[in-house]
């Protein structure tokens, strides 16, 4: 330490040396701060640089509709989304650390109504073609997309008039040529055309010669099917309305010899007529494919085989079903077999059928109605995806009742030689993959490696992993938790978290979309925390989570799960006929959760909501609201042995209040708890023998208030947090004490003077209570969470009863629906979970010095300027006061501030550091 010196009214100097914090590197001239006696470069960490809690979930632009998701080799995927103004092309990497965007390109949409048609077709292992049509125009745009080690590269755009508003078809011919097929309405009769396109210099696309007319007819329907069978050989199928009572389905083989297109003979199939026609191909082998046609009241699968030598398509015996407004898909099993999935909209039956075509005719091997209550709003949005060896995922929109709409996935196994379809296990094989309000028409799916799939919906990608043995499951990895639950906001306790005495953070949560129960473990690491495990503890629908530490590193997690998962209004049913209460125990170490055991509780009456408090002497206090709306308390004895933890509920049940919807509790002494309900507060004590005794209760005396929660004040009392119902939900604190067997208010209720909504009481530490709230603005913008990071605040409120409370309010990184988490770590540090500007759930350590709060690393009140360089662990001298030499040029007379990157800045955005007295000298006062 260099001492304080002065002389004759001169400048005083203060300089000290401090060790550089782990992971930090400091250079001379950096603005630095001190936290826990370690030195940090005082730089702000951008929110979007903080680690994602849910690496298998990736949020993008919330206004983008997913149009394309395609594997492009290795762990890379191409994702294309559109808004009314932009086409966004992302290169997404599915790495061990989760989904990340490695490159992005954007294209403008010039019209005002957005996109009409868009198609992407890969032509090789490193290049594909994007073809799209904007609304209110018939000019099609085509360009190449290349991917390599450097990211993404777009070719020059080619625009052409095709006189078509229906989807085109593209198939590759060679490395620099492809075949474009479209329905042309330029002049009667309508035509189906094909043209060779060449990819030239700068990847500019151009037509090569004149287009070839595949067929023409006055009533040639705009939708067609086109597939590549083998190198240089293609099949086109299309439908023509011949009369008011008759139509014909034609198939034609198209060949390419490297120089020109040749047309084969046309084969025809007579059909009925329809207002709507849908055609699809499924190629089983180079000489065999399935052609499906869906009319108004019939869905038919035709097996098409190419006759040897002549390549004439021959129609075998078809399979026809009489359907009305069905939606369907199919997938290849082998060269001769395929599986169809058909959902009958009126009946709600979802049927799988296995077909064989070995003799040229379709023969049904087996069929099974796997679900009987699927009601989809949107036709033909059922998708079959092969995700591994003989493993398939069927995704579909499900709206069993009004206001209950989900996108779901059903996993099944079908080997090439299998002749039966296994019975469905609902709890294991069926799950939600997108929560309520999702619409299946805006989803695309893509296989992930050989073990899962990626679902892309509006503004979000999510990776799911699939397995079959020993449990058949669809898992979303770490997942995320969110206020959207699918239960019409009637569930409670969807998250629970704790910091253990061995330093680990454990978070249990009801995962968004699937509603599965998940537990994540995070380990202290350099600069914060790192996740080490995500465990799915329930594949049913869970809520009512509560977690406590029984002994160092030993946890007990309470959760309630549905006996049978429900996706309709039955999910609102409560009680022991529909739900069961479970208690999970285990040890948390560097390997995550181990020694897991799960115990079921036999209760005379199920709880709507409940929680545990850890007491002394091997007891737990269980407080909750039953399905008859009674508030009860009960003591449970636990015993930890080498092999397991056993729980024994004691017989005594204390009824504390009646006809109440909520109750929560806080520990205010070793065996003393305060409980609040909708109407009053209660103090209970647990004796040495587990006897539960109600010592006092007190009805609320504050009118027109809503209690948001209570927090122990560390002095044998607690603070009641309320919002004022008639005054803009003004936040208020009321202190209570318990003494001489009496519960009483011991100081004035004080207002925080913040108008709020959505108040959540998190925790208390360091003499502060952490409160999340949404600000209510007096003027200007309304308090909506649709604008992220602008209305969610974290209040660290003084819970002392002094005359000058020191409250602090900080913007908290959050977004719509995110459930914020804050856990005190001690020494003015907090573990937090929020969201980045796109909505990705993030985790971070928050640091406070009593004045400022920062996330991810200390960005607090500046200590001074570094006089020397230093790496982690080395000592760096800091000029705290006086004149310091600066290597970079300054403006004499100008004030300098702490820049966001930790450097000196003359922009007054951060804290003032000093004044430049010469070009290379700064005076720190």
BELLINJO-V999504 format. One record per residue. N is the residue number from 1. RES is the residue in three letters. OMEGA is omega as a letter, one per 40 degrees, with the letter a starting at -180 (none if undefined). BURIAL is + if it has 9 or more other C-alpha atoms within 8 Angstrom, else -. D_FIRST is the distance of its C-alpha to the first C-alpha in whole Angstrom. Layout:
# BELLINJO-V999504
n: (N/N)
res: (RES/RES)
omega: (OMEGA/OMEGA)
burial: (BURIAL/BURIAL)
d_first: (D_FIRST/D_FIRST)
This chain:
# BELLINJO-V999504
n: (1/2/3/4/5/6/7/8/9/10/11/12/13/14/15/16/17/18/19/20/21/22/23/24/25/26/27/28/29/30/31/32/33/34/35/36/37/38/39/40/41/42/43/44/45/46/47/48/49/50/51/52/53/54/55/56/57/58/59/60/61/62/63/64/65/66/67/68/69/70/71/72/73/74/75/76/77/78/79/80/81/82/83/84/85/86/87/88/89/90/91/92/93/94/95/96/97/98/99/100/101/102/103/104/105/106/107/108/109/110/111/112/113/114/115/116/117/118/119/120/121/122/123/124/125/126/127/128/129/130/131/132/133/134/135/136/137/138/139/140/141/142/143/144/145/146/147/148/149/150/151/152/153/154/155/156/157/158/159/160/161/162/163/164/165/166/167/168/169/170/171/172/173/174/175/176/177/178/179/180/181/182/183/184/185/186/187/188/189/190/191/192/193/194/195/196/197/198/199/200/201/202/203/204/205/206/207/208/209/210/211/212/213/214/215/216/217/218/219/220/221/222/223/224/225/226/227/228/229/230/231/232/233/234/235/236/237/238/239/240/241/242/243/244/245/246/247/248/249/250/251/252/253/254/255/256/257/258/259/260/261/262/263/264/265/266/267/268/269/270/271/272/273/274/275/276/277/278/279/280/281/282/283/284/285/286/287/288/289/290/291/292/293/294/295/296/297/298/299/300/301/302/303/304/305/306/307/308/309/310/311/312/313/314/315/316/317/318/319/320/321/322/323/324/325/326/327/328/329/330/331/332/333/334/335/336/337/338/339/340/341/342/343/344/345/346/347/348/349/350/351/352/353/354/355/356/357/358/359/360/361/362/363/364/365/366/367/368/369/370/371/372/373/374/375/376/377/378/379/380/381/382/383/384/385/386/387/388/389/390/391/392/393/394/395/396/397/398/399/400/401/402/403/404/405/406/407/408/409/410/411/412/413/414/415/416/417/418/419/420/421/422/423/424/425/426/427/428/429/430/431/432/433/434/435/436/437/438/439/440/441/442/443/444/445/446/447/448/449/450/451/452/453/454/455/456/457/458/459/460/461/462/463/464/465/466/467/468/469/470/471/472/473/474/475/476/477/478/479/480/481/482/483/484/485/486/487/488/489/490/491/492/493/494/495/496/497/498/499/500/501/502/503/504/505/506/507/508/509/510/511/512/513/514/515/516/517/518/519/520/521/522/523/524/525/526/527/528/529/530/531/532/533/534/535/536/537/538/539/540/541/542/543/544/545/546/547/548/549/550/551/552/553/554/555/556/557/558/559/560/561/562/563/564/565/566/567/568/569/570/571/572/573/574/575/576/577/578/579/580/581/582/583/584/585/586/587/588/589/590/591/592/593/594/595/596/597/598/599/600/601/602/603/604/605/606/607/608/609/610/611/612/613/614/615/616/617/618/619/620/621/622/623/624/625/626/627/628/629/630/631/632/633/634/635/636/637/638/639/640/641/642/643/644/645/646/647/648/649/650/651/652/653/654/655/656/657/658/659/660/661/662/663/664/665/666/667/668/669/670/671/672/673/674/675/676/677/678/679/680/681/682/683/684/685/686/687/688/689/690/691/692/693/694/695/696/697/698/699/700/701/702/703/704/705/706/707/708/709/710/711/712/713/714/715/716/717/718/719/720/721/722/723/724/725/726/727/728/729/730/731/732/733/734/735/736/737/738/739/740/741/742/743/744/745/746/747/748/749/750/751/752/753/754/755/756/757/758/759/760/761/762/763/764/765/766/767/768/769/770/771/772/773/774/775/776/777/778/779/780/781/782/783/784/785/786/787/788/789/790/791/792/793/794/795/796/797/798/799/800/801/802/803/804/805/806/807/808/809/810/811/812/813/814/815/816/817/818/819/820/821/822/823/824/825/826/827/828/829/830/831/832/833/834/835/836/837/838/839/840/841/842/843/844/845/846/847/848/849/850/851/852/853/854/855/856/857/858/859/860/861/862/863/864/865/866/867/868/869/870/871/872/873/874/875/876/877/878/879/880/881/882/883/884/885/886/887/888/889/890/891/892/893/894/895/896/897/898/899/900/901/902/903/904/905/906/907/908/909/910/911/912/913/914/915/916/917/918/919/920/921/922/923/924/925)
res: (UNK/UNK/UNK/UNK/UNK/UNK/UNK/UNK/UNK/UNK/UNK/UNK/UNK/UNK/UNK/UNK/UNK/UNK/UNK/UNK/UNK/UNK/UNK/UNK/UNK/UNK/UNK/UNK/UNK/UNK/UNK/UNK/UNK/UNK/UNK/UNK/UNK/UNK/UNK/UNK/UNK/UNK/UNK/UNK/UNK/UNK/UNK/UNK/UNK/UNK/UNK/UNK/UNK/UNK/UNK/UNK/UNK/UNK/UNK/UNK/UNK/UNK/UNK/UNK/UNK/UNK/UNK/UNK/UNK/UNK/UNK/UNK/UNK/UNK/UNK/UNK/UNK/UNK/UNK/UNK/UNK/UNK/UNK/UNK/UNK/UNK/UNK/UNK/UNK/UNK/UNK/UNK/UNK/UNK/UNK/UNK/UNK/UNK/UNK/UNK/UNK/UNK/UNK/UNK/UNK/UNK/UNK/UNK/UNK/UNK/UNK/UNK/UNK/UNK/UNK/UNK/UNK/UNK/UNK/UNK/UNK/UNK/UNK/UNK/UNK/UNK/UNK/UNK/UNK/UNK/UNK/UNK/UNK/UNK/UNK/UNK/UNK/UNK/UNK/UNK/UNK/UNK/UNK/UNK/UNK/UNK/UNK/UNK/UNK/UNK/UNK/UNK/UNK/UNK/UNK/UNK/UNK/UNK/UNK/UNK/UNK/UNK/UNK/UNK/UNK/UNK/UNK/UNK/UNK/UNK/UNK/UNK/UNK/UNK/UNK/UNK/UNK/UNK/UNK/UNK/UNK/UNK/UNK/UNK/UNK/UNK/UNK/UNK/UNK/UNK/UNK/UNK/UNK/UNK/UNK/UNK/UNK/UNK/UNK/UNK/UNK/UNK/UNK/UNK/UNK/UNK/UNK/UNK/UNK/UNK/UNK/UNK/UNK/UNK/UNK/UNK/UNK/UNK/UNK/UNK/UNK/UNK/UNK/UNK/UNK/UNK/UNK/UNK/UNK/UNK/UNK/UNK/UNK/UNK/UNK/UNK/UNK/UNK/UNK/UNK/UNK/UNK/UNK/UNK/UNK/UNK/UNK/UNK/UNK/UNK/UNK/UNK/UNK/UNK/UNK/UNK/UNK/UNK/UNK/UNK/UNK/UNK/UNK/UNK/UNK/UNK/UNK/UNK/UNK/UNK/UNK/UNK/UNK/UNK/UNK/UNK/UNK/UNK/UNK/UNK/UNK/UNK/UNK/UNK/UNK/UNK/UNK/UNK/UNK/UNK/UNK/UNK/UNK/UNK/UNK/UNK/UNK/UNK/UNK/UNK/UNK/UNK/UNK/UNK/UNK/UNK/UNK/UNK/UNK/UNK/UNK/UNK/UNK/UNK/UNK/UNK/UNK/UNK/UNK/UNK/UNK/UNK/UNK/UNK/UNK/UNK/UNK/UNK/UNK/UNK/UNK/UNK/UNK/UNK/UNK/UNK/UNK/UNK/UNK/UNK/UNK/UNK/UNK/UNK/UNK/UNK/UNK/UNK/UNK/UNK/UNK/UNK/UNK/UNK/UNK/UNK/UNK/UNK/UNK/UNK/UNK/UNK/UNK/UNK/UNK/UNK/UNK/UNK/UNK/UNK/UNK/UNK/UNK/UNK/UNK/UNK/UNK/UNK/UNK/UNK/UNK/UNK/UNK/UNK/UNK/UNK/UNK/UNK/UNK/UNK/UNK/UNK/UNK/UNK/UNK/UNK/UNK/UNK/UNK/UNK/UNK/UNK/UNK/UNK/UNK/UNK/UNK/UNK/UNK/UNK/UNK/UNK/UNK/UNK/UNK/UNK/UNK/UNK/UNK/UNK/UNK/UNK/UNK/UNK/UNK/UNK/UNK/UNK/UNK/UNK/UNK/UNK/UNK/UNK/UNK/UNK/UNK/UNK/UNK/UNK/UNK/UNK/UNK/UNK/UNK/UNK/UNK/UNK/UNK/UNK/UNK/UNK/UNK/UNK/UNK/UNK/UNK/UNK/UNK/UNK/UNK/UNK/UNK/UNK/UNK/UNK/UNK/UNK/UNK/UNK/UNK/UNK/UNK/UNK/UNK/UNK/UNK/UNK/UNK/UNK/UNK/UNK/UNK/UNK/UNK/UNK/UNK/UNK/UNK/UNK/UNK/UNK/UNK/UNK/UNK/UNK/UNK/UNK/UNK/UNK/UNK/UNK/UNK/UNK/UNK/UNK/UNK/UNK/UNK/UNK/UNK/UNK/UNK/UNK/UNK/UNK/UNK/UNK/UNK/UNK/UNK/UNK/UNK/UNK/UNK/UNK/UNK/UNK/UNK/UNK/UNK/UNK/UNK/UNK/UNK/UNK/UNK/UNK/UNK/UNK/UNK/UNK/UNK/UNK/UNK/UNK/UNK/UNK/UNK/UNK/UNK/UNK/UNK/UNK/UNK/UNK/UNK/UNK/UNK/UNK/UNK/UNK/UNK/UNK/UNK/UNK/UNK/UNK/UNK/UNK/UNK/UNK/UNK/UNK/UNK/UNK/UNK/UNK/UNK/UNK/UNK/UNK/UNK/UNK/UNK/UNK/UNK/UNK/UNK/UNK/UNK/UNK/UNK/UNK/UNK/UNK/UNK/UNK/UNK/UNK/UNK/UNK/UNK/UNK/UNK/UNK/UNK/UNK/UNK/UNK/UNK/UNK/UNK/UNK/UNK/UNK/UNK/UNK/UNK/UNK/UNK/UNK/UNK/UNK/UNK/UNK/UNK/UNK/UNK/UNK/UNK/UNK/UNK/UNK/UNK/UNK/UNK/UNK/UNK/UNK/UNK/UNK/UNK/UNK/UNK/UNK/UNK/UNK/UNK/UNK/UNK/UNK/UNK/UNK/UNK/UNK/UNK/UNK/UNK/UNK/UNK/UNK/UNK/UNK/UNK/UNK/UNK/UNK/UNK/UNK/UNK/UNK/UNK/UNK/UNK/UNK/UNK/UNK/UNK/UNK/UNK/UNK/UNK/UNK/UNK/UNK/UNK/UNK/UNK/UNK/UNK/UNK/UNK/UNK/UNK/UNK/UNK/UNK/UNK/UNK/UNK/UNK/UNK/UNK/UNK/UNK/UNK/UNK/UNK/UNK/UNK/UNK/UNK/UNK/UNK/UNK/UNK/UNK/UNK/UNK/UNK/UNK/UNK/UNK/UNK/UNK/UNK/UNK/UNK/UNK/UNK/UNK/UNK/UNK/UNK/UNK/UNK/UNK/UNK/UNK/UNK/UNK/UNK/UNK/UNK/UNK/UNK/UNK/UNK/UNK/UNK/UNK/UNK/UNK/UNK/UNK/UNK/UNK/UNK/UNK/UNK/UNK/UNK/UNK/UNK/UNK/UNK/UNK/UNK/UNK/UNK/UNK/UNK/UNK/UNK/UNK/UNK/UNK/UNK/UNK/UNK/UNK/UNK/UNK/UNK/UNK/UNK/UNK/UNK/UNK/UNK/UNK/UNK/UNK/UNK/UNK/UNK/UNK/UNK/UNK/UNK/UNK/UNK/UNK/UNK/UNK/UNK/UNK/UNK/UNK/UNK/UNK/UNK/UNK/UNK/UNK/UNK/UNK/UNK/UNK/UNK/UNK/UNK/UNK/UNK/UNK/UNK/UNK/UNK/UNK/UNK/UNK/UNK/UNK/UNK/UNK/UNK/UNK/UNK/UNK/UNK/UNK/UNK/UNK/UNK/UNK/UNK/UNK/UNK/UNK/UNK/UNK/UNK/UNK/UNK/UNK/UNK/UNK/UNK/UNK/UNK/UNK/UNK/UNK/UNK/UNK/UNK/UNK/UNK/UNK/UNK/UNK/UNK/UNK/UNK/UNK/UNK/UNK/UNK/UNK/UNK/UNK/UNK/UNK/UNK/UNK/UNK/UNK/UNK/UNK/UNK/UNK/UNK/UNK/UNK/UNK/UNK/UNK/UNK/UNK/UNK/UNK/UNK/UNK/UNK/UNK/UNK/UNK/UNK/UNK/UNK/UNK/UNK/UNK/UNK/UNK/UNK/UNK/UNK/UNK/UNK/UNK/UNK/UNK/UNK)
omega: (i/a/i/i/i/i/i/i/a/a/i/a/i/i/i/i/a/i/i/a/i/i/a/i/a/i/i/a/i/i/a/i/a/i/a/i/i/a/i/i/a/a/i/i/a/a/a/i/i/a/i/i/a/a/i/i/a/i/i/i/a/i/a/i/i/a/a/i/a/i/a/i/a/i/a/a/i/i/i/i/a/i/i/a/a/i/i/a/a/i/a/i/i/a/i/i/i/a/i/i/i/i/i/i/a/i/i/i/a/i/a/a/i/a/i/i/i/i/i/i/i/i/i/a/a/a/i/a/i/a/a/a/i/i/i/i/i/i/i/i/i/i/i/i/i/i/i/a/a/i/a/i/i/i/i/a/i/a/a/i/i/a/a/i/a/a/i/i/a/i/a/i/i/a/a/i/i/a/i/i/a/i/a/i/a/a/i/e/i/a/i/a/i/i/i/i/a/i/a/a/a/a/i/a/i/i/i/a/a/i/i/i/i/i/i/i/a/a/i/a/a/a/i/i/a/a/i/a/i/a/i/a/a/i/i/i/a/a/i/i/a/a/i/a/a/i/i/i/a/i/a/i/i/i/i/a/a/a/a/i/i/a/i/i/a/i/a/i/i/i/i/i/a/i/i/i/i/a/i/i/i/a/i/i/a/a/a/i/i/i/i/i/i/i/a/a/a/i/a/i/i/i/a/i/i/i/a/i/a/a/i/i/a/a/i/i/a/i/a/i/i/a/i/i/i/i/a/i/i/i/i/i/i/i/a/a/i/i/i/i/a/i/a/a/a/a/a/a/i/a/i/i/i/a/i/a/a/a/a/i/i/i/i/i/i/i/a/i/a/i/a/a/i/i/a/i/a/a/i/i/i/a/i/a/i/a/a/a/i/a/a/i/i/a/a/i/a/i/a/i/i/a/i/a/a/i/a/i/i/a/i/a/i/i/a/a/a/a/i/i/a/i/a/i/a/a/a/a/a/i/i/i/i/a/a/i/i/a/a/a/a/a/i/a/a/i/i/a/i/a/a/a/i/i/i/i/a/i/a/i/a/a/i/i/a/i/a/a/e/i/i/a/i/a/i/i/a/i/a/i/a/i/i/a/a/a/i/i/i/i/i/i/a/i/i/a/a/i/a/a/i/i/a/i/i/i/i/a/i/a/i/i/a/a/i/i/a/i/a/i/i/a/i/a/a/i/i/a/i/i/i/i/i/a/i/a/i/i/i/a/a/i/i/a/i/a/i/i/a/i/a/i/a/a/i/a/i/i/i/i/i/i/i/i/a/a/i/a/i/i/i/a/a/i/a/i/a/a/i/a/a/i/a/i/i/i/i/i/a/i/a/a/i/i/a/i/a/a/i/i/i/a/i/a/a/i/i/i/i/i/i/i/i/i/i/i/i/a/i/i/a/a/i/i/a/i/i/i/i/i/a/i/a/i/i/i/i/a/a/i/i/a/a/i/i/a/i/i/i/a/a/i/a/i/a/a/a/i/i/a/a/i/i/a/i/i/a/i/a/i/a/a/i/a/i/i/i/a/a/i/a/i/i/i/i/a/a/a/i/i/a/a/i/a/a/i/a/i/a/i/i/a/i/i/i/i/a/i/i/i/i/a/i/a/i/i/a/i/i/i/a/i/a/a/a/a/i/a/i/a/a/i/i/a/i/i/i/i/i/i/i/i/a/i/a/i/a/i/i/i/i/i/i/i/a/i/i/a/i/i/a/a/i/i/i/i/a/i/i/a/i/i/i/a/i/a/i/a/i/a/i/a/i/i/i/i/a/i/a/a/i/a/i/i/i/a/a/i/i/a/i/a/a/a/a/i/i/a/a/i/a/a/a/i/a/i/a/i/a/i/i/i/i/i/a/i/i/i/a/i/a/i/i/a/i/a/i/a/i/i/a/i/a/i/i/a/i/i/a/i/a/i/i/a/i/i/i/i/a/i/a/i/a/a/i/i/a/i/i/i/a/i/i/i/i/i/a/i/a/i/i/a/i/i/a/a/a/a/i/i/a/i/a/i/a/a/i/i/a/a/i/i/i/a/i/i/a/a/a/a/i/i/a/a/i/i/i/a/a/i/i/i/i/a/none)
burial: (-/-/-/-/-/+/-/-/-/-/-/+/+/+/+/+/+/+/+/+/+/-/-/+/+/+/+/+/+/+/+/+/+/+/+/-/-/+/+/+/+/+/+/+/+/-/+/-/-/+/-/+/+/+/+/+/+/+/+/+/-/+/-/+/+/+/+/+/+/-/+/+/-/-/+/+/+/+/+/+/+/+/+/+/+/+/+/+/+/+/+/+/+/+/-/-/-/+/+/+/+/+/+/+/+/-/-/-/+/-/+/-/-/+/+/+/+/+/+/+/+/-/+/-/-/+/+/+/+/+/+/+/+/+/+/-/-/+/+/+/+/+/+/+/+/+/+/-/-/-/+/+/-/+/+/+/+/+/-/-/-/+/+/+/-/+/+/+/-/+/+/+/+/-/-/-/+/+/+/+/+/+/+/+/+/-/-/-/+/+/+/+/+/+/+/+/+/+/+/+/-/-/+/+/+/+/+/-/-/-/-/-/+/+/-/+/+/-/+/+/+/-/+/+/+/+/+/+/+/-/-/+/+/+/+/+/+/+/+/+/+/+/-/-/-/+/+/+/+/+/+/+/+/+/+/+/-/-/-/-/+/-/+/+/-/+/+/-/-/-/-/+/+/-/-/-/+/+/+/+/+/+/+/+/-/-/-/+/+/+/+/+/+/+/+/+/+/+/+/+/+/+/+/+/+/+/+/-/-/-/+/+/+/+/+/+/+/+/+/-/-/-/+/+/+/+/+/+/+/+/+/+/+/-/-/+/+/+/+/+/+/+/+/+/+/-/-/+/+/+/+/+/+/+/+/+/+/-/-/+/+/+/-/+/+/+/+/-/+/+/+/+/+/+/+/+/-/-/-/-/+/+/+/+/+/+/+/+/-/+/+/+/+/+/+/+/+/+/+/+/+/-/-/+/+/+/+/+/+/+/+/+/+/+/-/-/-/-/-/-/+/-/-/-/-/-/+/+/+/+/+/+/+/+/+/+/-/+/+/+/-/+/+/+/+/+/+/+/+/-/+/+/+/+/+/+/+/+/+/+/+/+/+/+/+/+/+/-/-/-/-/+/+/+/-/+/+/+/+/+/+/+/-/+/+/+/-/-/-/-/+/-/+/+/+/+/+/+/+/+/-/-/-/+/+/+/+/+/+/+/+/+/+/+/+/+/+/+/+/+/+/+/+/+/-/-/-/+/+/-/+/+/+/+/+/+/-/+/+/+/+/+/+/+/+/+/+/+/+/+/-/-/+/+/+/+/+/+/+/+/+/+/+/-/+/-/-/-/+/-/+/-/-/+/+/+/-/+/+/+/+/+/+/+/+/+/+/+/+/-/-/+/+/+/+/+/-/-/-/-/-/-/-/-/-/+/+/+/+/+/+/+/+/+/+/-/-/-/+/+/+/+/+/+/+/+/+/-/+/+/+/+/+/+/+/+/+/+/-/-/-/-/-/-/+/-/-/-/-/+/-/-/-/-/+/+/+/-/-/+/-/+/+/+/+/+/+/+/-/-/+/+/+/+/+/+/+/+/-/+/+/+/+/+/+/+/+/-/-/+/+/+/-/+/+/+/+/+/-/-/-/-/-/-/+/-/+/+/+/+/+/+/+/-/-/+/+/+/+/+/+/+/+/+/+/-/-/+/+/+/+/+/+/+/+/+/+/+/-/-/-/-/+/-/+/-/-/-/-/-/+/+/-/+/+/+/+/-/+/+/+/+/+/+/-/-/+/+/+/+/+/+/+/+/+/+/+/-/-/-/-/-/+/-/+/-/+/+/+/-/+/+/+/+/+/+/+/+/+/-/-/-/-/-/+/-/+/+/-/-/+/+/+/+/+/+/-/+/-/+/+/+/+/+/+/-/-/+/+/+/+/+/+/+/+/+/+/+/+/+/+/+/+/+/+/+/+/+/+/-/-/+/+/+/+/+/+/+/+/+/+/+/+/+/+/+/+/+/+/+/+/+/-/-/+/+/+/+/+/+/+/+/+/+/-/+/-/-/-/+/-/+/-/+/+/+/+/+/+/+/-/+/+/+/+/-/-/+/-/+/+/+/+/+/+/+/+/+/+/+/+/+/+/+/-)
d_first: (0/4/6/9/12/16/19/23/22/20/18/15/11/9/7/5/6/9/13/16/18/22/24/22/21/19/19/18/19/19/19/17/17/15/18/18/14/15/15/18/20/21/25/28/30/34/36/38/36/35/37/41/42/45/45/49/50/49/49/51/52/54/57/57/61/60/63/62/60/61/60/59/58/56/54/54/56/57/57/59/59/60/60/63/61/59/59/56/56/53/53/51/50/51/48/47/44/47/48/46/48/47/49/51/54/55/59/60/63/65/68/67/68/66/67/71/71/68/68/66/68/66/68/66/63/61/63/65/67/66/69/69/71/70/72/75/75/77/75/73/70/69/66/64/61/59/57/55/51/50/51/54/56/59/62/64/66/70/72/76/78/80/82/80/78/78/76/76/76/74/75/73/76/74/70/71/74/74/77/77/80/80/83/84/86/87/91/93/93/90/89/86/85/83/81/79/76/74/70/70/68/64/66/68/71/74/78/80/83/85/85/87/89/89/91/92/94/95/93/90/87/84/82/82/81/80/79/78/80/80/79/81/83/82/84/84/86/87/89/92/94/98/99/99/99/98/95/95/91/91/89/89/88/86/86/84/85/82/84/86/86/89/90/92/95/94/95/95/95/97/95/95/94/91/89/85/85/82/82/80/80/79/79/80/81/82/86/85/83/84/85/84/86/85/88/88/89/89/86/88/86/88/88/89/89/90/94/93/94/95/91/93/91/94/93/93/94/91/90/90/89/90/87/86/83/81/78/77/76/77/75/76/76/78/81/84/82/80/78/79/77/79/78/81/80/83/83/79/80/78/80/79/82/82/84/86/88/89/92/92/92/89/90/88/86/85/83/81/80/77/76/79/77/75/75/74/74/74/76/76/72/72/70/71/68/68/65/65/68/71/68/69/67/69/68/69/69/70/71/73/73/73/69/68/67/65/65/65/66/68/67/70/71/75/75/78/81/80/83/81/78/76/76/73/71/69/66/65/67/66/63/62/60/60/60/62/63/63/66/67/68/65/64/64/63/62/62/58/59/61/60/60/60/58/59/58/59/58/55/54/54/54/54/57/57/60/62/65/65/64/64/65/62/60/57/54/51/48/50/49/49/51/52/56/57/61/62/62/59/61/58/55/52/52/48/46/43/40/37/38/36/35/33/36/38/42/44/47/49/53/53/54/57/58/57/57/54/51/48/45/42/38/36/32/30/27/27/29/33/36/40/41/45/47/50/53/54/57/60/61/60/58/56/55/52/50/47/45/44/46/43/40/41/45/46/49/50/53/55/59/61/64/67/68/66/68/68/70/70/71/67/67/69/67/68/68/71/69/65/64/61/58/55/53/51/49/46/43/41/40/43/44/47/49/51/53/55/57/59/62/62/66/66/69/67/65/62/61/57/55/52/51/48/47/48/47/50/51/52/52/53/55/55/57/60/64/66/68/65/64/61/61/58/59/57/56/56/54/54/51/53/52/55/54/54/57/57/60/60/62/65/64/63/62/64/61/63/65/66/62/61/57/55/52/50/46/45/44/44/45/49/49/49/50/52/53/57/58/59/57/54/55/53/54/53/54/55/54/58/57/59/58/59/58/57/57/57/57/59/57/57/56/59/58/55/54/52/50/48/46/43/42/39/38/39/43/44/44/44/47/47/50/51/53/56/58/55/53/52/49/47/46/45/47/45/47/47/49/50/53/55/54/53/52/50/47/46/47/47/45/45/42/44/45/48/48/50/49/47/46/44/41/39/37/33/30/32/34/37/37/40/42/44/46/46/49/49/51/52/52/52/53/51/52/49/51/49/46/42/43/45/43/40/38/37/35/36/35/37/37/39/37/38/36/35/33/35/33/36/35/37/38/39/42/46/50/50/47/46/42/41/37/36/33/30/28/25/26/27/31/34/36/39/40/42/41/43/46/47/45/44/40/37/33/30/30/26/26/23/26/26/27/28/28/30/30/26/23/24/23/21/19/15/15/15/14/13/14/17/17/19/19/17/15/11/11/9/10/11/11/13/15/16/16/18/21/23/26/28/28/30/29/30/29/27/25/25/24/27/28/27/24/24/24/28/30/32/31/31/28/25/24/21/21/24/25/25/26/27/24/22/21/20/18/19)
